[in-house]
Amino acid sequence: MRILLMIDNTVLKEYIIDQNEIIIGRDTNSDICIDNIAVSRKHARITKGPDEYLVEDMGSINGTFVNGHWISKMLLDTGDEISIGKYSLKIDFEDDPATAENRPIDEDDPATAKNKPVDEEYNTYRMDLNDFEKIFKKRSK
């Protein structure tokens, strides 16, 4: 699998992933480290199954989005875009193992993410609704 880390449609880094689990977060031990205060230390995880990849939020404060939709878990397909803060990760399967259609496993209201308590130990900035709207409007232009 190939993942492009991007900001404002500019590629910052390309990752070639061949492991079964990928951790995305601000922690320097993350497989994909995004050094930004809006990103939780352990923000999201991508897990490889027998014939698909699953992305799941790891209890982040600001949430994980796939193709603009807030998710807790979701099967990935080639071309999907994971958004974490103002960053995006474009997914490309070299052998295209993901055969399932995109379908959220948990369709909770995104507003519920705002009710999660802030863990002062991790000092993650909690984006408000205006921050989310600015980011997604800018990407859709």
A tleap script that builds the chain and sets N, CA, C and O, in Angstrom:
source leaprc.protein.ff14SB
mol = sequence {
  NMET ARG ILE LEU LEU MET ILE ASP ASN THR
  VAL LEU LYS GLU TYR ILE ILE ASP GLN ASN
  GLU ILE ILE ILE GLY ARG ASP THR ASN SER
  ASP ILE CYS ILE ASP ASN ILE ALA VAL SER
  ARG LYS HIE ALA ARG ILE THR LYS GLY PRO
  ASP GLU TYR LEU VAL GLU ASP MET GLY SER
  ILE ASN GLY THR PHE VAL ASN GLY HIE TRP
  ILE SER LYS MET LEU LEU ASP THR GLY ASP
  GLU ILE SER ILE GLY LYS TYR SER LEU LYS
  ILE ASP PHE GLU ASP ASP PRO ALA THR ALA
  GLU ASN ARG PRO ILE ASP GLU ASP ASP PRO
  ALA THR ALA LYS ASN LYS PRO VAL ASP GLU
  GLU TYR ASN THR TYR ARG MET ASP LEU ASN
  ASP PHE GLU LYS ILE PHE LYS LYS ARG SER
  CLYS
}
set mol.1.N position { 0.848 -1.165 0.000 }
set mol.1.CA position { 0.000 0.000 0.000 }
set mol.1.C position { 0.898 1.233 0.000 }
set mol.1.O position { 1.959 1.259 0.623 }
set mol.2.N position { 0.438 2.243 -0.714 }
set mol.2.CA position { 1.158 3.513 -0.772 }
set mol.2.C position { 0.264 4.578 -0.150 }
set mol.2.O position { -0.927 4.645 -0.454 }
set mol.3.N position { 0.833 5.411 0.719 }
set mol.3.CA position { 0.101 6.495 1.360 }
set mol.3.C position { 0.858 7.789 1.102 }
set mol.3.O position { 2.059 7.886 1.354 }
set mol.4.N position { 0.133 8.780 0.593 }
set mol.4.CA position { 0.707 10.104 0.381 }
set mol.4.C position { 0.219 11.018 1.497 }
set mol.4.O position { -0.986 11.211 1.656 }
set mol.5.N position { 1.144 11.584 2.271 }
set mol.5.CA position { 0.801 12.564 3.292 }
set mol.5.C position { 0.796 13.924 2.617 }
set mol.5.O position { 1.795 14.342 2.029 }
set mol.6.N position { -0.359 14.626 2.707 }
set mol.6.CA position { -0.524 15.871 1.971 }
set mol.6.C position { -1.084 16.967 2.872 }
set mol.6.O position { -1.723 16.702 3.890 }
set mol.7.N position { -0.825 18.197 2.465 }
set mol.7.CA position { -1.468 19.369 3.054 }
set mol.7.C position { -1.731 20.343 1.911 }
set mol.7.O position { -0.829 20.648 1.131 }
set mol.8.N position { -2.953 20.824 1.813 }
set mol.8.CA position { -3.351 21.749 0.748 }
set mol.8.C position { -2.964 21.217 -0.638 }
set mol.8.O position { -2.438 21.963 -1.464 }
set mol.9.N position { -3.224 19.934 -0.890 }
set mol.9.CA position { -2.937 19.273 -2.171 }
set mol.9.C position { -1.452 19.243 -2.530 }
set mol.9.O position { -1.098 19.043 -3.691 }
set mol.10.N position { -0.586 19.440 -1.539 }
set mol.10.CA position { 0.860 19.344 -1.748 }
set mol.10.C position { 1.357 18.109 -1.004 }
set mol.10.O position { 1.111 17.957 0.192 }
set mol.11.N position { 2.056 17.228 -1.716 }
set mol.11.CA position { 2.577 16.007 -1.105 }
set mol.11.C position { 3.784 16.359 -0.233 }
set mol.11.O position { 4.758 16.948 -0.702 }
set mol.12.N position { 3.697 15.985 1.044 }
set mol.12.CA position { 4.795 16.198 1.982 }
set mol.12.C position { 5.718 14.987 2.049 }
set mol.12.O position { 6.937 15.121 2.148 }
set mol.13.N position { 5.108 13.794 1.992 }
set mol.13.CA position { 5.896 12.570 2.106 }
set mol.13.C position { 5.112 11.404 1.534 }
set mol.13.O position { 3.882 11.382 1.580 }
set mol.14.N position { 5.837 10.437 0.995 }
set mol.14.CA position { 5.224 9.208 0.478 }
set mol.14.C position { 5.698 8.035 1.326 }
set mol.14.O position { 6.884 7.900 1.627 }
set mol.15.N position { 4.739 7.190 1.704 }
set mol.15.CA position { 5.037 6.005 2.513 }
set mol.15.C position { 4.665 4.768 1.713 }
set mol.15.O position { 3.579 4.701 1.137 }
set mol.16.N position { 5.558 3.790 1.673 }
set mol.16.CA position { 5.252 2.470 1.129 }
set mol.16.C position { 5.125 1.551 2.339 }
set mol.16.O position { 6.091 1.334 3.071 }
set mol.17.N position { 3.928 1.018 2.539 }
set mol.17.CA position { 3.619 0.260 3.746 }
set mol.17.C position { 3.445 -1.214 3.388 }
set mol.17.O position { 2.691 -1.559 2.478 }
set mol.18.N position { 4.156 -2.080 4.120 }
set mol.18.CA position { 3.998 -3.520 3.911 }
set mol.18.C position { 3.726 -4.258 5.221 }
set mol.18.O position { 3.837 -5.483 5.287 }
set mol.19.N position { 3.370 -3.506 6.259 }
set mol.19.CA position { 3.084 -4.136 7.546 }
set mol.19.C position { 1.577 -4.281 7.740 }
set mol.19.O position { 0.789 -3.683 7.008 }
set mol.20.N position { 1.188 -5.073 8.723 }
set mol.20.CA position { -0.228 -5.358 8.954 }
set mol.20.C position { -0.958 -4.291 9.757 }
set mol.20.O position { -2.187 -4.233 9.726 }
set mol.21.N position { -0.227 -3.448 10.472 }
set mol.21.CA position { -0.847 -2.390 11.257 }
set mol.21.C position { -0.014 -1.123 11.152 }
set mol.21.O position { 1.213 -1.158 11.248 }
set mol.22.N position { -0.700 -0.004 10.953 }
set mol.22.CA position { -0.036 1.288 10.827 }
set mol.22.C position { -0.687 2.230 11.832 }
set mol.22.O position { -1.910 2.367 11.852 }
set mol.23.N position { 0.114 2.872 12.655 }
set mol.23.CA position { -0.381 3.867 13.597 }
set mol.23.C position { -0.047 5.245 13.037 }
set mol.23.O position { 1.081 5.514 12.622 }
set mol.24.N position { -1.068 6.115 13.037 }
set mol.24.CA position { -0.911 7.489 12.576 }
set mol.24.C position { -1.126 8.387 13.786 }
set mol.24.O position { -2.136 8.265 14.479 }
set mol.25.N position { -0.181 9.289 14.043 }
set mol.25.CA position { -0.344 10.181 15.182 }
set mol.25.C position { 0.810 11.138 15.344 }
set mol.25.O position { 1.750 11.148 14.548 }
set mol.26.N position { 0.727 11.941 16.382 }
set mol.26.CA position { 1.751 12.935 16.673 }
set mol.26.C position { 2.951 12.327 17.392 }
set mol.26.O position { 4.037 12.905 17.367 }
set mol.27.N position { 2.775 11.177 18.028 }
set mol.27.CA position { 3.870 10.515 18.739 }
set mol.27.C position { 4.983 10.174 17.758 }
set mol.27.O position { 4.722 9.680 16.661 }
set mol.28.N position { 6.207 10.434 18.149 }
set mol.28.CA position { 7.341 10.172 17.258 }
set mol.28.C position { 7.530 8.687 16.963 }
set mol.28.O position { 8.224 8.338 16.008 }
set mol.29.N position { 6.926 7.803 17.765 }
set mol.29.CA position { 6.994 6.366 17.504 }
set mol.29.C position { 5.921 5.888 16.537 }
set mol.29.O position { 5.880 4.704 16.203 }
set mol.30.N position { 5.048 6.789 16.079 }
set mol.30.CA position { 4.009 6.417 15.116 }
set mol.30.C position { 4.644 6.025 13.793 }
set mol.30.O position { 5.707 6.530 13.430 }
set mol.31.N position { 3.982 5.115 13.070 }
set mol.31.CA position { 4.475 4.734 11.742 }
set mol.31.C position { 4.405 5.915 10.779 }
set mol.31.O position { 5.298 6.112 9.955 }
set mol.32.N position { 3.331 6.699 10.894 }
set mol.32.CA position { 3.202 7.951 10.152 }
set mol.32.C position { 3.036 9.043 11.192 }
set mol.32.O position { 1.976 9.176 11.804 }
set mol.33.N position { 4.092 9.824 11.387 }
set mol.33.CA position { 4.112 10.868 12.411 }
set mol.33.C position { 3.710 12.195 11.775 }
set mol.33.O position { 4.309 12.631 10.792 }
set mol.34.N position { 2.691 12.829 12.348 }
set mol.34.CA position { 2.243 14.145 11.903 }
set mol.34.C position { 2.430 15.082 13.088 }
set mol.34.O position { 1.677 15.031 14.060 }
set mol.35.N position { 3.432 15.928 12.996 }
set mol.35.CA position { 3.803 16.808 14.097 }
set mol.35.C position { 2.937 18.069 14.038 }
set mol.35.O position { 3.342 19.100 13.503 }
set mol.36.N position { 1.726 17.951 14.609 }
set mol.36.CA position { 0.787 19.062 14.635 }
set mol.36.C position { -0.069 18.925 15.881 }
set mol.36.O position { -0.494 17.823 16.225 }
set mol.37.N position { -0.324 20.027 16.555 }
set mol.37.CA position { -1.034 20.003 17.834 }
set mol.37.C position { -2.478 19.525 17.702 }
set mol.37.O position { -3.056 19.083 18.695 }
set mol.38.N position { -3.083 19.596 16.514 }
set mol.38.CA position { -4.461 19.124 16.310 }
set mol.38.C position { -4.532 17.610 16.135 }
set mol.38.O position { -5.619 17.035 16.080 }
set mol.39.N position { -3.375 16.972 16.048 }
set mol.39.CA position { -3.300 15.525 15.858 }
set mol.39.C position { -2.995 14.878 17.208 }
set mol.39.O position { -2.050 15.273 17.891 }
set mol.40.N position { -3.793 13.888 17.587 }
set mol.40.CA position { -3.559 13.178 18.846 }
set mol.40.C position { -2.291 12.329 18.744 }
set mol.40.O position { -1.855 11.980 17.648 }
set mol.41.N position { -1.719 12.009 19.872 }
set mol.41.CA position { -0.484 11.204 19.864 }
set mol.41.C position { -0.693 9.872 19.152 }
set mol.41.O position { 0.149 9.459 18.355 }
set mol.42.N position { -1.793 9.204 19.428 }
set mol.42.CA position { -2.187 7.995 18.692 }
set mol.42.C position { -3.573 8.300 18.137 }
set mol.42.O position { -4.578 8.121 18.825 }
set mol.43.N position { -3.619 8.753 16.917 }
set mol.43.CA position { -4.843 9.299 16.340 }
set mol.43.C position { -5.677 8.238 15.617 }
set mol.43.O position { -6.875 8.108 15.869 }
set mol.44.N position { -5.044 7.485 14.726 }
set mol.44.CA position { -5.784 6.505 13.920 }
set mol.44.C position { -4.889 5.298 13.642 }
set mol.44.O position { -3.665 5.359 13.753 }
set mol.45.N position { -5.557 4.191 13.275 }
set mol.45.CA position { -4.841 2.952 12.961 }
set mol.45.C position { -5.413 2.386 11.665 }
set mol.45.O position { -6.626 2.392 11.452 }
set mol.46.N position { -4.535 1.903 10.816 }
set mol.46.CA position { -4.949 1.164 9.614 }
set mol.46.C position { -4.491 -0.272 9.809 }
set mol.46.O position { -3.316 -0.531 10.065 }
set mol.47.N position { -5.435 -1.204 9.686 }
set mol.47.CA position { -5.153 -2.620 9.873 }
set mol.47.C position { -5.431 -3.362 8.581 }
set mol.47.O position { -6.458 -3.144 7.938 }
set mol.48.N position { -4.508 -4.245 8.203 }
set mol.48.CA position { -4.666 -5.054 6.996 }
set mol.48.C position { -5.377 -6.349 7.346 }
set mol.48.O position { -4.947 -7.087 8.233 }
set mol.49.N position { -6.474 -6.620 6.640 }
set mol.49.CA position { -7.188 -7.879 6.786 }
set mol.49.C position { -6.825 -8.802 5.637 }
set mol.49.O position { -5.910 -8.490 4.875 }
set mol.50.N position { -7.516 -9.935 5.485 }
set mol.50.CA position { -7.194 -10.875 4.410 }
set mol.50.C position { -7.379 -10.284 3.012 }
set mol.50.O position { -6.614 -10.585 2.096 }
set mol.51.N position { -8.411 -9.432 2.854 }
set mol.51.CA position { -8.622 -8.859 1.520 }
set mol.51.C position { -9.122 -7.425 1.589 }
set mol.51.O position { -9.752 -6.941 0.648 }
set mol.52.N position { -8.841 -6.728 2.720 }
set mol.52.CA position { -9.226 -5.334 2.822 }
set mol.52.C position { -8.382 -4.643 3.874 }
set mol.52.O position { -7.661 -5.279 4.643 }
set mol.53.N position { -8.493 -3.317 3.886 }
set mol.53.CA position { -7.854 -2.508 4.914 }
set mol.53.C position { -8.942 -1.783 5.688 }
set mol.53.O position { -9.939 -1.342 5.116 }
set mol.54.N position { -8.738 -1.663 7.000 }
set mol.54.CA position { -9.692 -1.000 7.876 }
set mol.54.C position { -8.989 0.163 8.558 }
set mol.54.O position { -7.902 -0.001 9.112 }
set mol.55.N position { -9.607 1.333 8.518 }
set mol.55.CA position { -9.088 2.477 9.268 }
set mol.55.C position { -10.009 2.705 10.447 }
set mol.55.O position { -11.230 2.604 10.322 }
set mol.56.N position { -9.422 3.013 11.596 }
set mol.56.CA position { -10.233 3.300 12.776 }
set mol.56.C position { -9.616 4.420 13.585 }
set mol.56.O position { -8.396 4.518 13.722 }
set mol.57.N position { -10.481 5.259 14.115 }
set mol.57.CA position { -10.063 6.320 15.011 }
set mol.57.C position { -9.684 5.677 16.347 }
set mol.57.O position { -10.344 4.738 16.791 }
set mol.58.N position { -8.634 6.176 16.983 }
set mol.58.CA position { -8.162 5.598 18.237 }
set mol.58.C position { -8.552 6.460 19.437 }
set mol.58.O position { -7.787 6.601 20.391 }
set mol.59.N position { -9.757 7.035 19.373 }
set mol.59.CA position { -10.213 7.883 20.469 }
set mol.59.C position { -9.626 9.276 20.407 }
set mol.59.O position { -9.447 9.921 21.440 }
set mol.60.N position { -9.323 9.749 19.210 }
set mol.60.CA position { -8.734 11.074 19.061 }
set mol.60.C position { -9.713 12.158 19.477 }
set mol.60.O position { -10.924 11.938 19.492 }
set mol.61.N position { -9.202 13.292 19.803 }
set mol.61.CA position { -10.045 14.409 20.225 }
set mol.61.C position { -10.738 15.055 19.027 }
set mol.61.O position { -11.909 15.422 19.130 }
set mol.62.N position { -10.056 15.202 17.905 }
set mol.62.CA position { -10.612 15.917 16.755 }
set mol.62.C position { -11.194 15.018 15.679 }
set mol.62.O position { -11.704 15.514 14.675 }
set mol.63.N position { -11.130 13.726 15.862 }
set mol.63.CA position { -11.772 12.810 14.934 }
set mol.63.C position { -10.939 12.477 13.703 }
set mol.63.O position { -9.945 13.132 13.392 }
set mol.64.N position { -11.389 11.429 13.018 }
set mol.64.CA position { -10.784 10.961 11.775 }
set mol.64.C position { -11.878 10.975 10.718 }
set mol.64.O position { -13.008 10.562 10.975 }
set mol.65.N position { -11.536 11.450 9.536 }
set mol.65.CA position { -12.501 11.577 8.451 }
set mol.65.C position { -12.009 10.805 7.238 }
set mol.65.O position { -10.814 10.794 6.946 }
set mol.66.N position { -12.928 10.161 6.534 }
set mol.66.CA position { -12.597 9.503 5.263 }
set mol.66.C position { -13.522 10.100 4.212 }
set mol.66.O position { -14.745 10.043 4.336 }
set mol.67.N position { -12.923 10.668 3.187 }
set mol.67.CA position { -13.667 11.320 2.104 }
set mol.67.C position { -14.668 12.335 2.652 }
set mol.67.O position { -15.779 12.464 2.138 }
set mol.68.N position { -14.260 13.056 3.706 }
set mol.68.CA position { -15.081 14.113 4.273 }
set mol.68.C position { -16.111 13.669 5.290 }
set mol.68.O position { -16.855 14.505 5.805 }
set mol.69.N position { -16.182 12.367 5.601 }
set mol.69.CA position { -17.164 11.852 6.551 }
set mol.69.C position { -16.466 11.387 7.823 }
set mol.69.O position { -15.481 10.650 7.774 }
set mol.70.N position { -16.999 11.838 8.978 }
set mol.70.CA position { -16.450 11.422 10.261 }
set mol.70.C position { -16.698 9.933 10.444 }
set mol.70.O position { -17.800 9.445 10.194 }
set mol.71.N position { -15.678 9.218 10.876 }
set mol.71.CA position { -15.808 7.762 11.050 }
set mol.71.C position { -15.216 7.342 12.391 }
set mol.71.O position { -14.380 8.037 12.969 }
set mol.72.N position { -15.670 6.188 12.869 }
set mol.72.CA position { -14.952 5.537 13.956 }
set mol.72.C position { -14.191 4.351 13.372 }
set mol.72.O position { -13.065 4.071 13.782 }
set mol.73.N position { -14.813 3.645 12.404 }
set mol.73.CA position { -14.169 2.562 11.659 }
set mol.73.C position { -14.741 2.567 10.251 }
set mol.73.O position { -15.909 2.894 10.040 }
set mol.74.N position { -13.898 2.198 9.288 }
set mol.74.CA position { -14.372 2.140 7.908 }
set mol.74.C position { -13.407 1.323 7.061 }
set mol.74.O position { -12.191 1.403 7.231 }
set mol.75.N position { -13.965 0.536 6.146 }
set mol.75.CA position { -13.136 -0.177 5.184 }
set mol.75.C position { -12.633 0.823 4.155 }
set mol.75.O position { -13.368 1.715 3.730 }
set mol.76.N position { -11.378 0.668 3.758 }
set mol.76.CA position { -10.769 1.579 2.797 }
set mol.76.C position { -10.767 0.990 1.400 }
set mol.76.O position { -10.758 -0.227 1.213 }
set mol.77.N position { -10.776 1.879 0.431 }
set mol.77.CA position { -10.645 1.495 -0.964 }
set mol.77.C position { -9.578 2.390 -1.574 }
set mol.77.O position { -9.292 3.463 -1.043 }
set mol.78.N position { -8.992 1.965 -2.671 }
set mol.78.CA position { -7.974 2.776 -3.315 }
set mol.78.C position { -8.577 4.125 -3.702 }
set mol.78.O position { -9.713 4.197 -4.171 }
set mol.79.N position { -7.806 5.186 -3.501 }
set mol.79.CA position { -8.273 6.530 -3.805 }
set mol.79.C position { -8.913 7.239 -2.630 }
set mol.79.O position { -9.154 8.444 -2.700 }
set mol.80.N position { -9.197 6.516 -1.539 }
set mol.80.CA position { -9.787 7.160 -0.374 }
set mol.80.C position { -8.817 8.180 0.200 }
set mol.80.O position { -7.600 8.064 0.056 }
set mol.81.N position { -9.395 9.189 0.858 }
set mol.81.CA position { -8.595 10.222 1.487 }
set mol.81.C position { -8.962 10.306 2.970 }
set mol.81.O position { -10.098 10.617 3.330 }
set mol.82.N position { -7.982 10.025 3.809 }
set mol.82.CA position { -8.158 10.124 5.255 }
set mol.82.C position { -7.738 11.529 5.659 }
set mol.82.O position { -6.652 11.980 5.294 }
set mol.83.N position { -8.590 12.227 6.412 }
set mol.83.CA position { -8.266 13.576 6.878 }
set mol.83.C position { -8.081 13.553 8.381 }
set mol.83.O position { -8.925 13.052 9.125 }
set mol.84.N position { -6.960 14.104 8.810 }
set mol.84.CA position { -6.629 14.224 10.222 }
set mol.84.C position { -6.149 15.654 10.413 }
set mol.84.O position { -5.078 16.029 9.936 }
set mol.85.N position { -6.951 16.448 11.113 }
set mol.85.CA position { -6.630 17.874 11.217 }
set mol.85.C position { -6.616 18.488 9.842 }
set mol.85.O position { -7.528 18.256 9.048 }
set mol.86.N position { -5.591 19.273 9.545 }
set mol.86.CA position { -5.505 19.893 8.224 }
set mol.86.C position { -4.703 19.050 7.229 }
set mol.86.O position { -4.416 19.500 6.120 }
set mol.87.N position { -4.349 17.845 7.624 }
set mol.87.CA position { -3.577 16.940 6.772 }
set mol.87.C position { -4.480 15.899 6.128 }
set mol.87.O position { -5.535 15.560 6.665 }
set mol.88.N position { -4.062 15.398 4.984 }
set mol.88.CA position { -4.794 14.300 4.354 }
set mol.88.C position { -3.808 13.215 3.958 }
set mol.88.O position { -2.644 13.481 3.658 }
set mol.89.N position { -4.305 11.988 3.966 }
set mol.89.CA position { -3.512 10.837 3.557 }
set mol.89.C position { -4.259 10.165 2.424 }
set mol.89.O position { -5.356 9.642 2.622 }
set mol.90.N position { -3.681 10.174 1.255 }
set mol.90.CA position { -4.294 9.571 0.066 }
set mol.90.C position { -3.835 8.118 -0.010 }
set mol.90.O position { -2.641 7.827 0.054 }
set mol.91.N position { -4.813 7.203 -0.148 }
set mol.91.CA position { -4.551 5.767 -0.105 }
set mol.91.C position { -4.495 5.208 -1.518 }
set mol.91.O position { -5.339 5.522 -2.356 }
set mol.92.N position { -3.485 4.371 -1.772 }
set mol.92.CA position { -3.367 3.690 -3.059 }
set mol.92.C position { -2.887 2.268 -2.798 }
set mol.92.O position { -1.826 2.053 -2.213 }
set mol.93.N position { -3.692 1.294 -3.245 }
set mol.93.CA position { -3.301 -0.098 -3.093 }
set mol.93.C position { -2.617 -0.543 -4.378 }
set mol.93.O position { -3.202 -0.470 -5.459 }
set mol.94.N position { -1.404 -0.994 -4.257 }
set mol.94.CA position { -0.684 -1.450 -5.447 }
set mol.94.C position { -1.338 -2.681 -6.035 }
set mol.94.O position { -1.451 -2.797 -7.255 }
set mol.95.N position { -1.779 -3.619 -5.176 }
set mol.95.CA position { -2.443 -4.832 -5.654 }
set mol.95.C position { -3.960 -4.752 -5.472 }
set mol.95.O position { -4.679 -5.710 -5.756 }
set mol.96.N position { -4.438 -3.597 -4.996 }
set mol.96.CA position { -5.862 -3.340 -4.781 }
set mol.96.C position { -6.569 -4.479 -4.043 }
set mol.96.O position { -7.491 -5.078 -4.596 }
set mol.97.N position { -6.162 -4.794 -2.808 }
set mol.97.CA position { -6.797 -5.871 -2.065 }
set mol.97.C position { -8.172 -5.499 -1.523 }
set mol.97.O position { -8.946 -6.378 -1.145 }
set mol.98.N position { -8.480 -4.219 -1.481 }
set mol.98.CA position { -9.771 -3.797 -0.910 }
set mol.98.C position { -10.868 -3.995 -1.939 }
set mol.98.O position { -10.970 -3.246 -2.911 }
set mol.99.N position { -11.669 -4.992 -1.720 }
set mol.99.CA position { -12.733 -5.293 -2.670 }
set mol.99.C position { -14.093 -4.844 -2.167 }
set mol.99.O position { -15.050 -4.769 -2.937 }
set mol.100.N position { -14.181 -4.546 -0.880 }
set mol.100.CA position { -15.466 -4.124 -0.319 }
set mol.100.C position { -15.709 -2.650 -0.626 }
set mol.100.O position { -14.765 -1.867 -0.744 }
set mol.101.N position { -16.988 -2.276 -0.756 }
set mol.101.CA position { -17.337 -0.878 -0.956 }
set mol.101.C position { -17.122 -0.122 0.344 }
set mol.101.O position { -17.133 -0.708 1.427 }
set mol.102.N position { -16.922 1.207 0.223 }
set mol.102.CA position { -16.796 2.028 1.423 }
set mol.102.C position { -18.101 1.981 2.193 }
set mol.102.O position { -19.165 2.269 1.645 }
set mol.103.N position { -18.019 1.616 3.469 }
set mol.103.CA position { -19.208 1.636 4.300 }
set mol.103.C position { -18.798 1.861 5.750 }
set mol.103.O position { -18.019 1.093 6.314 }
set mol.104.N position { -19.327 2.910 6.335 }
set mol.104.CA position { -19.007 3.149 7.745 }
set mol.104.C position { -19.543 2.017 8.608 }
set mol.104.O position { -20.648 1.526 8.375 }
set mol.105.N position { -18.775 1.605 9.595 }
set mol.105.CA position { -19.214 0.585 10.527 }
set mol.105.C position { -20.009 1.238 11.653 }
set mol.105.O position { -20.960 0.650 12.168 }
set mol.106.N position { -19.619 2.455 12.034 }
set mol.106.CA position { -20.315 3.190 13.075 }
set mol.106.C position { -20.674 4.557 12.517 }
set mol.106.O position { -19.789 5.322 12.135 }
set mol.107.N position { -21.944 4.868 12.467 }
set mol.107.CA position { -22.392 6.119 11.860 }
set mol.107.C position { -22.843 7.132 12.907 }
set mol.107.O position { -23.844 7.816 12.696 }
set mol.108.N position { -22.135 7.247 14.025 }
set mol.108.CA position { -22.482 8.209 15.064 }
set mol.108.C position { -22.385 9.625 14.521 }
set mol.108.O position { -21.647 9.900 13.575 }
set mol.109.N position { -23.135 10.501 15.130 }
set mol.109.CA position { -23.119 11.912 14.759 }
set mol.109.C position { -21.747 12.500 15.061 }
set mol.109.O position { -21.223 12.280 16.153 }
set mol.110.N position { -21.142 13.248 14.124 }
set mol.110.CA position { -19.826 13.835 14.380 }
set mol.110.C position { -19.815 14.751 15.596 }
set mol.110.O position { -18.772 14.932 16.224 }
set mol.111.N position { -20.944 15.321 15.928 }
set mol.111.CA position { -20.987 16.226 17.075 }
set mol.111.C position { -20.647 15.513 18.369 }
set mol.111.O position { -20.214 16.156 19.325 }
set mol.112.N position { -20.831 14.206 18.426 }
set mol.112.CA position { -20.523 13.482 19.656 }
set mol.112.C position { -19.030 13.473 19.941 }
set mol.112.O position { -18.616 13.315 21.090 }
set mol.113.N position { -18.218 13.641 18.899 }
set mol.113.CA position { -16.772 13.691 19.116 }
set mol.113.C position { -16.405 14.898 19.969 }
set mol.113.O position { -15.425 14.854 20.712 }
set mol.114.N position { -17.176 15.970 19.870 }
set mol.114.CA position { -16.888 17.169 20.643 }
set mol.114.C position { -17.160 16.967 22.133 }
set mol.114.O position { -16.697 17.757 22.955 }
set mol.115.N position { -17.900 15.923 22.488 }
set mol.115.CA position { -18.216 15.676 23.890 }
set mol.115.C position { -17.138 14.869 24.601 }
set mol.115.O position { -17.249 14.615 25.801 }
set mol.116.N position { -16.108 14.468 23.890 }
set mol.116.CA position { -15.042 13.716 24.527 }
set mol.116.C position { -14.223 14.650 25.407 }
set mol.116.O position { -13.957 15.784 25.008 }
set mol.117.N position { -13.817 14.207 26.588 }
set mol.117.CA position { -13.038 15.083 27.455 }
set mol.117.C position { -11.642 15.311 26.890 }
set mol.117.O position { -11.085 14.454 26.204 }
set mol.118.N position { -11.101 16.458 27.185 }
set mol.118.CA position { -9.731 16.769 26.780 }
set mol.118.C position { -8.795 16.173 27.809 }
set mol.118.O position { -8.962 16.390 29.009 }
set mol.119.N position { -7.822 15.429 27.348 }
set mol.119.CA position { -6.835 14.847 28.234 }
set mol.119.C position { -5.653 15.806 28.284 }
set mol.119.O position { -4.860 15.873 27.345 }
set mol.120.N position { -5.540 16.541 29.371 }
set mol.120.CA position { -4.504 17.558 29.502 }
set mol.120.C position { -3.095 16.974 29.367 }
set mol.120.O position { -2.162 17.684 28.992 }
set mol.121.N position { -2.942 15.689 29.671 }
set mol.121.CA position { -1.629 15.054 29.583 }
set mol.121.C position { -1.088 15.098 28.158 }
set mol.121.O position { 0.124 15.189 27.959 }
set mol.122.N position { -1.969 15.034 27.171 }
set mol.122.CA position { -1.534 14.972 25.780 }
set mol.122.C position { -1.537 16.327 25.087 }
set mol.122.O position { -0.961 16.459 24.007 }
set mol.123.N position { -2.172 17.338 25.679 }
set mol.123.CA position { -2.158 18.696 25.143 }
set mol.123.C position { -2.538 18.769 23.674 }
set mol.123.O position { -1.868 19.452 22.898 }
set mol.124.N position { -3.588 18.086 23.282 }
set mol.124.CA position { -4.057 18.132 21.900 }
set mol.124.C position { -5.069 19.256 21.754 }
set mol.124.O position { -6.018 19.344 22.533 }
set mol.125.N position { -4.875 20.103 20.775 }
set mol.125.CA position { -5.805 21.195 20.506 }
set mol.125.C position { -7.113 20.629 19.983 }
set mol.125.O position { -7.105 19.818 19.058 }
set mol.126.N position { -8.232 21.039 20.556 }
set mol.126.CA position { -9.540 20.575 20.124 }
set mol.126.C position { -10.082 21.583 19.111 }
set mol.126.O position { -10.365 22.729 19.460 }
set mol.127.N position { -10.225 21.153 17.855 }
set mol.127.CA position { -10.782 22.031 16.835 }
set mol.127.C position { -12.268 22.209 17.084 }
set mol.127.O position { -12.944 21.285 17.537 }
set mol.128.N position { -12.781 23.407 16.785 }
set mol.128.CA position { -14.220 23.615 16.887 }
set mol.128.C position { -14.841 23.465 15.497 }
set mol.128.O position { -14.133 23.251 14.513 }
set mol.129.N position { -16.156 23.580 15.427 }
set mol.129.CA position { -16.871 23.375 14.173 }
set mol.129.C position { -16.376 24.325 13.086 }
set mol.129.O position { -16.286 23.930 11.924 }
set mol.130.N position { -16.056 25.563 13.438 }
set mol.130.CA position { -15.551 26.524 12.445 }
set mol.130.C position { -14.235 26.066 11.845 }
set mol.130.O position { -14.007 26.231 10.646 }
set mol.131.N position { -13.360 25.489 12.674 }
set mol.131.CA position { -12.087 24.962 12.169 }
set mol.131.C position { -12.332 23.869 11.133 }
set mol.131.O position { -11.725 23.877 10.062 }
set mol.132.N position { -13.233 22.917 11.455 }
set mol.132.CA position { -13.546 21.838 10.526 }
set mol.132.C position { -14.085 22.395 9.212 }
set mol.132.O position { -13.664 21.979 8.132 }
set mol.133.N position { -15.024 23.345 9.313 }
set mol.133.CA position { -15.633 23.906 8.107 }
set mol.133.C position { -14.600 24.602 7.236 }
set mol.133.O position { -14.625 24.457 6.013 }
set mol.134.N position { -13.689 25.359 7.849 }
set mol.134.CA position { -12.645 26.046 7.087 }
set mol.134.C position { -11.766 25.046 6.342 }
set mol.134.O position { -11.446 25.241 5.170 }
set mol.135.N position { -11.380 23.974 7.030 }
set mol.135.CA position { -10.505 22.969 6.408 }
set mol.135.C position { -11.195 22.292 5.238 }
set mol.135.O position { -10.608 22.172 4.163 }
set mol.136.N position { -12.436 21.846 5.427 }
set mol.136.CA position { -13.111 21.099 4.373 }
set mol.136.C position { -13.558 21.988 3.228 }
set mol.136.O position { -13.579 21.532 2.085 }
set mol.137.N position { -13.919 23.241 3.488 }
set mol.137.CA position { -14.261 24.167 2.395 }
set mol.137.C position { -13.030 24.455 1.559 }
set mol.137.O position { -13.120 24.529 0.333 }
set mol.138.N position { -11.886 24.619 2.198 }
set mol.138.CA position { -10.646 24.908 1.486 }
set mol.138.C position { -10.256 23.736 0.592 }
set mol.138.O position { -9.799 23.943 -0.532 }
set mol.139.N position { -10.433 22.501 1.080 }
set mol.139.CA position { -10.083 21.313 0.288 }
set mol.139.C position { -11.014 21.108 -0.887 }
set mol.139.O position { -10.598 20.571 -1.914 }
set mol.140.N position { -12.275 21.524 -0.760 }
set mol.140.CA position { -13.252 21.249 -1.816 }
set mol.140.C position { -13.158 22.237 -2.969 }
set mol.140.O position { -13.832 22.062 -3.984 }
set mol.141.N position { -12.334 23.271 -2.831 }
set mol.141.CA position { -12.180 24.261 -3.916 }
set mol.141.C position { -11.253 23.760 -4.981 }
set mol.141.O position { -11.008 24.458 -5.965 }
savepdb mol mol.pdb
quit
